[in-house]
């Protein structure tokens, strides 16, 4: 478990949290509406208990996503502005490194150093707000999409600008 990649995953996931929450809402709606139709092949799948349990699990997932959003916003609010701006541009906006270097007028070395410092400070704030790395990793593990983000970010020799091309659909494959 790489702690820095957990922080990166939280910031990249933030970019897609609104879409993910909307998707969870749609799945809940469809599951509730479609529970009316009973299939003789799988009658247990449409039982009141099964549908209710499925909806409760989806609501728990949405609560986790909302908590992650709040956590990222708290972290960004408490980071020094230069670190927050760098993390937003890199992981949330998905900007390419060259764009960030030109926009912030910094060297590649400063970019790397500040990114590492910002991510380490972010981890410190996560702990301060009660989100230990193991808890965040368990949240990531429980979601196929976020686990995909974590695995991509953990890959060795990752192209620096690959983060810019991350999308929900690409990570679900």
VENKA-V125071 format. One record per helix or strand of 2 or more residues. SS is the DSSP state (alpha for helix, beta for strand). FROM is the first residue (numbers start at 1). TO is the last residue. If there is no record, write none. Layout:
# VENKA-V125071
SS_FROM_TO, SS_FROM_TO
This chain:
# VENKA-V125071
alpha_3_34, alpha_43_46, alpha_48_78, alpha_81_92, alpha_97_104, alpha_108_128, alpha_133_141, alpha_144_154, alpha_162_165, alpha_168_172
